[in-house]
């Protein structure tokens, strides 16, 4: 289950970043600025996905990652 979720997130991120880059390229005519903005937006999205995955992990959605209490 975790592998499917991970691959799905990667594929979704790829298409989302392509869409963002195409949208920015239509409005901004400096390629280096488009790449920089895309990387910044991608970093923000990555941080948000990390927080969401951390919250799901704390809730036990991915199973118990901690060893059993002694």
Secondary structure, DSSP 8 states (H G I E B T S, - for coil): -HHHHHHHHHHHHHHHHHHHHHHHHHH---HHHHHHHHHHHHHHHHHHHHHHHHHHHHHTTT---S----
